[in-house]
Amino acid sequence: MLKPNLHKAVFLDRDGTLIEEKNYLHKPEDVVICPNASEGLKKLQDAGFKLFIVTNQSGVGRGYFTLADVDKVHAHLCEALGKAGVRFEKIYIAPEHPDHPSRGRKPSPQFLFDARDEFGIDLAESYIIGDKVIDLECGWNAGAKKSILVRTGYGKTVEEKTPEVLAKAWVVDDLFAAAEMIVSHGDRTLISR
């Protein structure tokens, strides 16, 4: 039950979930939105969920590209999805190298806590969607209602290599299937295992 004056949210990984996985993507022209992603996002938004992106961008910390490059990619992504009526409340970026200290690098739940505090999010009624175990762990660490693995990006490989980790997660084909699961209040008959 949603607490009074709080909002429900969906936290989304970027690469492999919202957009096609491309090694260290940093150019707007290389962005390819996953099939049916905009429809899934719109479905979630229309159902009253606030949308957030939570992304690790270690290419910045590795010196492959700059935070300004990341911002350009995000501006392009938001503009493209905005044409479908999709709006993100905020994009949280962890630019650090994996070997360096990071406040928000997934699986840390810190960015979800930040969204809770800044936007009045009820994490117990919120979801996270991603294509890696660290995305799922981020949701579990934050006390999210459910962590959802999509088979896009690295998701299919994760499902094949670490099925035991997924016992607490929902596994679906793509972002649109995840949106259908969430909006239908987690009707497990929609899971396509």
C-alpha positions in Angstrom: 0.0 0.0 0.0 1.5 3.3 -1.1 2.2 5.6 1.9 0.3 8.9 1.9 2.1 11.8 0.0 4.6 9.4 -1.5 5.1 8.3 -5.1 5.8 5.0 -6.8 8.7 4.9 -9.2 10.5 2.7 -11.7 14.3 3.0 -11.8 15.8 2.0 -15.1 19.3 0.9 -16.1 20.3 2.6 -19.4 22.6 0.5 -21.6 21.0 -2.9 -22.5 17.7 -1.9 -20.9 16.6 1.4 -22.4 19.0 1.5 -25.3 21.0 -1.1 -27.2 24.2 -2.2 -25.5 27.2 -0.7 -27.2 30.6 -0.9 -25.6 31.2 2.5 -23.9 28.6 4.3 -25.9 29.3 8.1 -25.8 27.9 9.6 -29.0 24.3 10.6 -29.4 24.2 9.3 -33.0 25.0 5.8 -31.7 21.9 5.7 -29.5 19.4 3.0 -30.5 16.4 2.8 -28.3 15.4 -0.8 -27.6 12.3 -2.0 -29.4 9.0 -1.2 -27.6 10.9 0.7 -24.8 9.1 4.0 -25.4 5.7 2.2 -25.3 6.7 0.4 -22.1 7.9 3.7 -20.5 4.7 5.4 -21.5 2.6 2.6 -20.0 4.5 2.9 -16.7 4.1 6.7 -16.7 0.4 6.6 -17.5 0.0 4.1 -14.6 1.4 6.8 -12.2 5.0 5.8 -11.9 7.8 8.4 -11.8 10.7 7.3 -14.1 14.4 7.6 -13.2 17.5 6.4 -15.0 20.3 5.0 -12.8 23.5 4.3 -14.8 27.1 3.4 -14.2 29.3 5.1 -16.7 32.8 3.9 -15.9 34.0 5.1 -19.3 34.3 8.5 -17.7 36.5 7.2 -14.9 38.5 5.2 -17.4 39.2 8.3 -19.5 37.4 7.0 -22.6 34.9 10.0 -22.7 33.7 12.9 -20.6 30.7 13.6 -18.4 29.7 16.2 -21.0 29.6 13.3 -23.6 27.3 11.4 -21.2 25.1 14.5 -20.9 24.8 14.8 -24.7 23.7 11.2 -25.0 21.1 11.7 -22.2 19.8 14.9 -23.9 19.4 13.0 -27.1 17.7 10.1 -25.4 15.3 12.4 -23.5 14.5 14.3 -26.6 13.8 11.1 -28.6 11.6 9.5 -25.8 10.0 12.9 -25.1 8.4 12.7 -28.6 6.5 9.6 -27.2 5.4 11.6 -24.2 8.0 10.0 -21.8 9.6 12.1 -19.1 12.3 11.2 -16.7 12.3 12.9 -13.3 16.1 12.6 -13.0 19.1 10.7 -14.4 21.6 9.5 -11.8 25.1 8.9 -13.1 28.0 7.1 -11.4 31.0 8.1 -13.6 33.7 6.5 -11.4 36.1 3.7 -12.4 35.0 0.4 -10.9 38.1 0.3 -8.7 37.6 3.8 -7.3 35.3 4.7 -4.4 31.8 5.7 -5.6 28.8 6.9 -3.7 26.2 5.7 -6.2 27.8 3.1 -8.4 25.4 0.1 -8.6 24.9 -2.2 -6.8 24.9 0.7 -4.3 21.3 1.7 -3.5 22.4 5.3 -2.8 20.8 6.9 -5.9 17.5 5.2 -5.0 17.7 6.6 -1.5 18.5 10.0 -3.1 15.4 9.8 -5.2 13.3 8.7 -2.2 14.5 11.8 -0.3 14.3 14.3 -3.2 11.1 13.2 -4.9 9.2 11.5 -2.1 9.5 8.0 -3.5 8.1 5.0 -1.6 10.8 2.4 -2.4 8.7 -0.4 -1.1 6.2 0.3 -3.9 8.9 0.9 -6.6 10.8 -1.3 -9.1 14.1 -1.4 -10.8 14.7 -2.8 -14.3 18.1 -3.8 -15.7 20.1 -6.4 -17.6 22.8 -7.2 -15.0 22.9 -8.7 -11.6 24.2 -5.3 -10.2 20.9 -3.7 -11.3 18.9 -6.3 -9.4 21.2 -6.0 -6.3 20.7 -2.3 -6.4 16.9 -2.8 -6.0 17.3 -5.4 -3.4 19.7 -3.2 -1.4 17.2 -0.3 -1.5 14.2 -2.4 -0.4 12.4 -2.0 -3.8 9.2 -4.0 -4.3 10.8 -6.0 -7.1 14.0 -6.2 -9.2 13.3 -7.2 -12.9 15.9 -8.6 -15.3 15.3 -8.0 -19.0 16.7 -10.4 -21.6 18.0 -7.5 -23.7 21.6 -6.4 -23.4 23.4 -8.8 -21.1 20.2 -10.1 -19.6 20.0 -13.4 -21.5 23.5 -14.3 -20.6 22.9 -13.4 -17.0 19.9 -15.6 -17.0 21.8 -18.5 -18.5 24.9 -18.2 -16.3 23.4 -17.3 -12.9 19.9 -18.7 -12.7 20.2 -19.2 -8.9 20.6 -15.4 -8.4 17.4 -14.8 -10.2 15.1 -16.6 -7.7 14.0 -13.3 -6.2 13.7 -11.5 -9.5 11.2 -11.4 -12.3 12.7 -12.3 -15.7 11.1 -10.9 -18.8 11.9 -10.4 -22.5 12.2 -6.6 -22.6 11.2 -3.3 -21.1 7.6 -3.5 -22.5 7.1 -6.9 -20.9 8.4 -5.5 -17.6 6.0 -2.6 -17.8 3.1 -5.1 -18.4 4.2 -7.1 -15.4 4.4 -4.0 -13.1 1.1 -2.5 -14.3 -0.7 -5.8 -13.9 0.5 -5.8 -10.2 2.9 -8.6 -10.8 0.7 -11.2 -12.2 3.2 -14.0 -12.4 1.4 -15.7 -15.3 2.9 -13.1 -17.6 6.4 -14.2 -16.9 7.9 -15.7 -20.0 10.5 -18.1 -18.6 
